Amino acid sequence: MEESKTHERIDFSTAEEFLQALSPAHSLWSSGPFEYIFRGHGDENWSLIPSAFRSNANFLVPNFVIGVQKDNDTQRRAELRVLNEFFRLADQQGLPIPEDTILMRKLWYSIFSPETMPRSLLKTGVFGDYHVQRWPPPELWSLIGLAQHHGLPTRFLDWSRNPLVAAYFASKDAVEKTTLIPDQTKPPETLGVWVCSSTILDSENITPEPEVALVTVPSAWNANLHAQQGLFTLYIPRAMDNDAPVDTKSFDRVIFDLKPIGMTDYLVSLQGPRMRLLTLPVNQSIRLLDLLSKSGVSAATLFPGFGGVAQAVREKHIRTRL
């Protein structure tokens, strides 16, 4: 066991030990009525950085560069442009849009909405005394969650309430990068499952302007999200200078820097580390994938439909190499 500045790291050597540690009966999770969320990485060295803040972020619209934009205002408009296009095309296909109202369409999805304009333009008063909202506002979170879950760049991070789901994605990614794509210059050596306390996230809800939100979105029409018990985290800096560079610090640093107030500070302190990273050698990833399948967690269960079944068939072929 090793502790860093932002999280506690726990190393395991076998898939059996790793899977046992993710059981709710394990001593790591049995102290008190605390809840956790989980995220799997095929390479433990991957940072907890949202897709919109990565060097390969592609906003798929003109006038925006690949990767993080030059300042907060340009970044906001790039993310909003992607979201607008996602809304427009989904609406054209007759798909249900969460929290869709006439007022929402006027404020957020019109090309003439003040929110689509640079903040510097709003300061000139061309839109009157317009109140600028924090980005992104709660009324857009459900749509952002859908866009994130379908591969578009957002400032959301995917998590699951089920640790086995996180372990599946970690092992699947590790297998793909070491077995199916063997031409990498430096393949990963260790996979990881990140664990974050829900208590520290819930404690932010009592503040007037929380810096971190635990976001759930409707899963009634999203079978994958439902099957994966998915949810998201969102970091919203309280002070965001429009002309300043984008704050892209990793989520473990965000959680480490939070300062709960009052009784919540005491409750958070009872549970131990706010975040943990459980690691496993990548050479155990196929074994882990096999154990997870025998536990009922596979592509077939996490991606309902024929696509998930086909992926499960491919994974079974990989597992037979053991």
N, C-alpha and C positions, 0 to 999 in steps of 0.2 A: 504494500500500500504506500502510495506517495501523494503528498499534498503539494499543489502549486498555489500560486497566489489567488487564483480564481476558483479552483475546484479541487476535489479529492480524486485522485486516480487510483484505480484498483486493477491490477493485472491478473489475468488467469491464463493457464497454460493449456487447458483442454476444453473442448466444446461442452463436455458434460458439466464441468465446474462452472463454466460461464452461464449455461442455461439454468443451473440450480440457483445461481446468484440472482437471476432475474425472477425467480419464483416469489410470489407475495409472502410465502412462509419464511423466506430467508431473513436472517437477523438484521440485514441492512434496512429493511422496510417495516419491521415489526414494532418499532419503538414509537408508540403514540398514534393518534388518529390522523396521520399526515398522508397526503396524496402526492403523486408524482406524475410527470409526463416524460416521454422517452423519444429519442431520435437516434437513428442508426447511421453510421458512416462507414463506408467500405475502406476508408483510410483514416486512421485516428488523427492524422495530421491536418485533415480538412478543418478549416475554421468554421465557427458558427456564424456565417455571414449570409444574409438573405440574397436571393438571386439578383435583385436589382442593384446590389452593391458589389457584384463580382466583376472581374476584369473582362469577362466575356458576355456581360449583360447586353442583350440586343433588344432595343425597344421597337424595332420593326417599323419605324416611321422616319420620314426625312428630317434633317436638321438636328439630329441627335447622334452623338458619337457612340461607338461601342464601348461599353463599360460605364463606370461612374461618371456622371456629368460634372461640369466645371464648378457648379455651386448648388446650393439647396434649391433655389428657385427653378433652375433648369432641370434638376433632377425631379422635382415635383411635377413639372409640366410633361416630362418624358413619361413618367409613370401614369399620369392622367390620360395622356394620348393613347397609350396602350389599352387602358381600361375603357376609354370611350369606344375604341374600335371593337373591343371584345363585346361590349354592350350592343353596339349597332348590329354586328353580324349575328349575335345570338338572338336579338329581337327580330331580325329579318327571317330567321329560321323558325320563329314561333316558339322559341324556348322560354320557359318561365324565368324571369329575372327577379332575384330577391329584393324586397323592399322597393319595388318599382311603383312610382307614383308620378303624376303630372308635375308636381313640384320638384321631384328628384330629376326628372328629365330636363326641366328648365334650368335648374341650378348647376347640374353636373355634366349633362350629356349634350348640351347644345354647344355648337362651335362659337357661339357669341356669349357664352357664360363668362362672367368676370373671373371665375376660378381657372379658366383656361388661359388667361392672360398673364403676362409677367407682373410680378408684384410692383415693379417700378411704375408700370402704367397705372395701376390702381391708385398709387399715391398722388397722381395728377388730378384725381377727382372726376375723371371722365365718366365713372359709374356712380357718381354721387358719394354719399357717406357710406361706403361699403365696408362691412366688417369681414376681415380676412379670417378664415377658419384655420385651425391647426390641421396639419396634413399627416396622415389621412384621417378624415372625420369618421366617426362611428357609423354613420349611415351608409358608408361605402364598404365597410368591412366584409359584409357577406359576399358582395360581388368580387372584391379583391381576393377573398378566400377561394372562390370558384376559379378565378383566373390563375392563381398560384397553383392550385391543384391540377390544373391542366397545362402547366409548363410555361406560363408567361412570367416575365420578370416582375416581382413585387418585393416589398420590404417585409413580407411575412416569412416566417420560418415554419416548416411543417413539423409536427410532433404527433405522437399517438399516446392514448391513455393505456395502451397495451404494450408491455415491454417486449413481448414476443414478436410483435409487428416490427418494432424498431430493430430487433435482432435479425429478422428476416431481411430487411432492406440492407443492413450492414453486410450480412453474409452474401446476399445476391450481388451487391456492388463489388465486393471483394473478389468473388468468383469471376465476374465479368472482366475485371481488370487484370486478373492474374492467369485465368484459364482461357477465356474467350477472346481477349485482346492482349496477347502475350508480347506485343512489340513495344510496350512502353519502355522508356529509358530507365525508369526507376519504379518498378511496381511496388505497391504498398506492402509493408511487412506486418502491420497490425491493424485490425479493424476495431471499431469502438462503438459503444452505445452510450450516449449522453443521457443523463438523468437530471431533471430539474424539479425542485420542490414547487408544488402548486401553492403552498402556503405563502411563500415570498411573493408570488404573483398576485394572489388574492389580497394580500396586505396592501397592495398599491391601489386597490379599488376604493379605499376609504379616503384617498387624497383627492382634492379638487381637480388636479390635472395629472393623472398618473403617467409615469414615464414608460411603463410596461403594461401591456394588456394581454390577457389570455383570451383568444378569440375563437368562438365556435360559430359555425355557419350552418344553415339548413342543409341536412343531408338527405332529405326526402327524395330528391331527384338526382342524387349523386351516389350511386351504388358503391363506388370505390371508397369514397370518403367514409361512408357508413361502415363498410366492411373493415376498414383500417382503423376505426375509432379515431379518426383524425381530428386535429385541431391545430391552432396556430398561435405563435407569439408575435408581438409587435412592439418595437421600441420607438417611442415618440419623445424626442428631446423636448424639454419644456421651453428652452430658449433656442430658437432656430433663426439665425441671421440669414436672410435670403441670399446675400452675396458671399457668405462664408462657404468653405469646402464642406462636402457632405460628411457627416459623422458616420464612419463605417466600422466602428469598433465591434468586436465579436460579442456575441450574446452572453458568453460566460463573464466577460468583463462588465457588461451592462448589469448583470445580476449581482456581481460582486460589489459594484459601486452603489447599489440601492441602499437607502437608509430608512428602514421601517420606523414608524413613530409609535409611541405609547406602548400599549399592551402587545401590539403585533410584533414589536422588536423582541419581546420576551418569548412569544410563541415561536417565532422563527429560530431563535437561539436554541430551543429545546430539541430540534430535529437534527442537529449536526450540520454538516456541509450543505450549502444551498444547492450546489451542483456536484455531480460525480461523473467520472468517465470510466466506464468499464471496458477493458481492452482484452483482445484475444489475438494470438498469432494468425495471420492469414492462412497459413497452411492447415488450420482447423476449420476454415470457412465451409468447405464442402461437407464435412462431418456435421457442422452446426446446421447447415441447410437441410440435411437428412433428418436430424433430430427434430427440427421444427416441423417438417412435413409430417412426421409420425405423431406430432402433437397437434396436428390439424391446422398448421399455419403454412400456407404455400401460396403460389401465384393463383391457384384455382380458387382459394377462399378469399384472397385479398383483392382480386380483380374479377368480380363476378361476370361471367359471360364466356363466350368461346375463346376470346383472346387470352384470358387468364388460364383456361384449361390447356390451351396450346403451349403457353409458357411453362406450365407445370409439367407437361410432357417433356419439354426440353430440359428442365431442371432434374427430372427423374433420370434422364440419360446421363447427366453430369454426375449425379450422386452414385450411380452404379459403378463409377470408376474407383470407388473406395476399395 
